[in-house]
């Protein structure tokens, strides 16, 4: 399982009234600079820039800015394997997005919670978050999102040594692909399930 979800976009809409807002607003410029540094994997300078932007957004009580800066700081921490601080940043961003009633941002954050909880070996929390995502994708009739979530769940179950549940997840994925006539892909997931059954690992 990878350490990071590749998610560099804003999770909440930024306040940009014109094309020149970023030039006029040093906070926006600092935030964008931090994002760019993170994309280049320059985590140290990125953390400094994003922290400075976060402090500025807090002083202005700009909730969207706080949520976005916190999200990017969480990604920076994930890159550095600093999962305790990543969790704190995600929780701050989630609280704001929940208050603002922003379901898409909450979904994006939940994916990152799964990564962090798994890395911290908090498997129960990782599965709980995954089940919430699964409910969301099923409710929106999104089989692609459902499959991606179940694949991640299977990996979590393997790490937590719950092999039967991992097998079940792979078999469910295979079934979904069979329903869409994706027989080759279905066979690949069924093979993963069968190998787990036989090897127990």
C-alpha positions as CSV (number, residue, x, y, z in Angstrom):
1,X,0.0,0.0,0.0
2,X,1.4,3.4,-0.9
3,X,2.0,6.0,1.7
4,X,0.2,8.9,0.0
5,X,-2.9,9.6,-1.9
6,X,-2.0,11.8,-4.8
7,X,-4.3,14.6,-4.0
8,X,-2.9,18.1,-4.5
9,X,-6.1,20.0,-5.4
10,X,-8.0,22.1,-3.1
11,X,-10.5,20.2,-1.0
12,X,-12.6,23.4,-0.3
13,X,-13.1,26.2,-2.8
14,X,-10.6,29.0,-2.3
15,X,-11.7,32.6,-2.3
16,X,-10.5,33.9,-5.6
17,X,-12.6,36.8,-7.0
18,X,-10.4,37.5,-10.0
19,X,-7.4,36.1,-11.9
20,X,-5.2,38.5,-10.1
21,X,-6.3,37.5,-6.5
22,X,-3.3,35.3,-6.0
23,X,-0.9,38.1,-7.1
24,X,-2.5,40.6,-4.7
25,X,-2.9,38.1,-1.8
26,X,0.5,37.0,-0.3
27,X,-1.3,34.2,1.6
28,X,-2.6,32.7,-1.5
29,X,0.8,33.0,-3.1
30,X,2.5,31.3,-0.1
31,X,-0.1,28.5,-0.1
32,X,0.4,27.9,-3.9
33,X,4.2,27.9,-3.4
34,X,3.9,25.3,-0.7
35,X,1.7,23.1,-2.9
36,X,4.2,23.4,-5.7
37,X,7.1,22.5,-3.4
38,X,5.1,19.4,-2.2
39,X,4.5,18.3,-5.8
40,X,8.3,18.4,-6.3
41,X,8.7,16.4,-3.1
42,X,10.5,19.2,-1.3
43,X,8.8,18.4,1.9
44,X,10.8,20.6,4.3
45,X,10.3,23.9,2.4
46,X,6.8,22.9,1.6
47,X,6.0,22.4,5.3
48,X,7.4,25.9,6.1
49,X,5.4,27.6,3.4
50,X,2.2,25.8,4.1
51,X,2.5,26.4,7.9
52,X,3.0,30.1,7.2
53,X,-0.1,30.1,5.0
54,X,-2.1,28.2,7.6
55,X,-1.2,30.8,10.3
56,X,-2.2,33.6,8.0
57,X,-5.5,31.9,7.1
58,X,-6.2,31.4,10.8
59,X,-5.5,35.1,11.5
60,X,-8.0,36.0,8.8
61,X,-10.5,33.4,9.9
62,X,-10.5,32.0,6.4
63,X,-12.0,28.6,6.9
64,X,-11.6,27.4,3.4
65,X,-7.9,28.4,3.5
66,X,-7.4,26.7,6.8
67,X,-9.0,23.5,5.5
68,X,-6.9,23.5,2.4
69,X,-3.6,24.4,4.1
70,X,-4.3,21.7,6.7
71,X,-5.0,19.1,4.0
72,X,-1.7,19.9,2.2
73,X,0.2,19.8,5.5
74,X,-1.3,16.4,6.2
75,X,0.0,15.2,2.8
76,X,3.4,16.6,3.6
77,X,3.4,14.7,6.9
78,X,2.3,11.5,5.2
79,X,5.2,11.9,2.8
80,X,7.5,12.2,5.8
81,X,5.9,9.3,7.7
82,X,4.8,11.7,10.4
83,X,1.4,10.1,10.9
84,X,0.6,11.6,14.3
85,X,0.7,15.2,12.9
86,X,-0.9,14.1,9.6
87,X,-3.9,12.9,11.7
88,X,-4.1,16.2,13.5
89,X,-4.1,18.2,10.3
90,X,-6.7,15.9,8.7
91,X,-9.0,16.2,11.8
92,X,-8.8,20.0,11.6
93,X,-9.6,20.0,7.9
94,X,-12.5,17.5,8.4
95,X,-14.1,19.6,11.1
96,X,-14.3,22.6,8.8
97,X,-15.5,20.6,5.8
98,X,-18.2,19.0,7.9
99,X,-19.3,22.4,9.2
100,X,-19.4,23.8,5.6
101,X,-21.4,20.7,4.4
102,X,-18.8,19.7,1.8
103,X,-19.3,16.0,1.1
104,X,-16.7,15.8,-1.8
105,X,-14.0,17.2,0.4
106,X,-15.0,14.8,3.2
107,X,-14.6,11.9,0.9
108,X,-11.1,13.1,-0.2
109,X,-10.1,13.4,3.5
110,X,-11.5,10.0,4.4
111,X,-9.3,8.4,1.8
112,X,-6.3,10.0,3.5
113,X,-7.5,9.0,7.0
114,X,-7.5,5.4,5.7
115,X,-3.8,5.8,4.6
116,X,-2.8,7.3,8.0
117,X,-4.7,4.9,10.2
118,X,-3.3,1.9,8.2
119,X,0.3,3.3,8.6
120,X,-0.3,3.7,12.3
121,X,-1.6,0.1,12.5
122,X,-5.0,1.4,13.7
123,X,-6.7,-1.1,11.4
124,X,-10.2,-0.9,13.0
125,X,-10.3,2.9,12.3
126,X,-9.0,2.3,8.8
127,X,-11.8,-0.2,8.1
128,X,-14.5,2.0,9.7
129,X,-13.5,4.8,7.4
130,X,-13.4,2.5,4.4
131,X,-16.9,1.3,5.2
132,X,-18.1,4.9,5.3
133,X,-16.6,5.4,1.9
134,X,-18.2,2.2,0.6
135,X,-21.6,3.5,1.7
136,X,-21.0,6.8,0.0
137,X,-20.0,5.1,-3.3
138,X,-22.8,2.6,-3.2
139,X,-25.3,5.5,-2.6
140,X,-23.9,7.3,-5.6
141,X,-23.9,4.2,-7.8
142,X,-20.1,4.5,-8.2
143,X,-18.7,1.0,-8.8
144,X,-15.3,2.3,-9.6
145,X,-15.1,4.0,-6.2
146,X,-16.5,0.9,-4.5
147,X,-13.9,-1.4,-6.1
148,X,-11.0,0.9,-5.2
149,X,-12.2,1.1,-1.6
150,X,-12.6,-2.7,-1.3
151,X,-9.2,-3.2,-2.8
152,X,-7.7,-1.0,-0.1
153,X,-9.8,-2.8,2.5
154,X,-8.4,-6.1,1.3
155,X,-4.9,-4.8,1.8
156,X,-5.8,-3.6,5.3
157,X,-7.3,-6.9,6.2
158,X,-4.1,-8.7,5.0
159,X,-2.0,-6.4,7.2
160,X,-4.2,-7.0,10.2
161,X,-4.1,-10.8,9.5
162,X,-7.8,-11.0,8.9
163,X,-7.3,-13.3,5.9
164,X,-10.9,-14.5,5.5
165,X,-12.1,-10.9,5.2
166,X,-9.4,-10.1,2.7
167,X,-10.5,-13.1,0.6
168,X,-14.1,-12.0,0.8
169,X,-13.2,-8.5,-0.3
170,X,-11.3,-9.8,-3.4
171,X,-14.1,-12.2,-4.2
172,X,-16.6,-9.3,-4.1
173,X,-14.4,-7.2,-6.4
174,X,-14.2,-10.2,-8.8
175,X,-18.0,-10.5,-8.7
176,X,-18.5,-6.8,-9.5
177,X,-16.1,-7.1,-12.5
178,X,-18.0,-10.2,-13.7
179,X,-21.3,-8.3,-13.6
180,X,-19.7,-5.7,-16.0
181,X,-18.3,-8.5,-18.2
182,X,-14.8,-7.7,-17.3
183,X,-13.9,-11.4,-17.2
184,X,-10.1,-11.0,-17.3
185,X,-10.0,-8.5,-14.5
186,X,-12.5,-10.6,-12.5
187,X,-10.2,-13.6,-12.9
188,X,-7.2,-11.7,-11.6
189,X,-9.1,-10.8,-8.4
190,X,-10.4,-14.3,-8.0
191,X,-6.8,-15.5,-8.3
192,X,-5.8,-13.2,-5.5
193,X,-8.6,-14.6,-3.4
194,X,-7.7,-18.2,-4.1
195,X,-4.0,-17.6,-3.4
196,X,-4.9,-16.1,0.0
197,X,-7.1,-19.0,0.7
198,X,-4.3,-21.5,-0.1
199,X,-1.4,-19.6,1.4
200,X,-3.1,-17.8,4.3
201,X,-1.0,-14.7,3.8
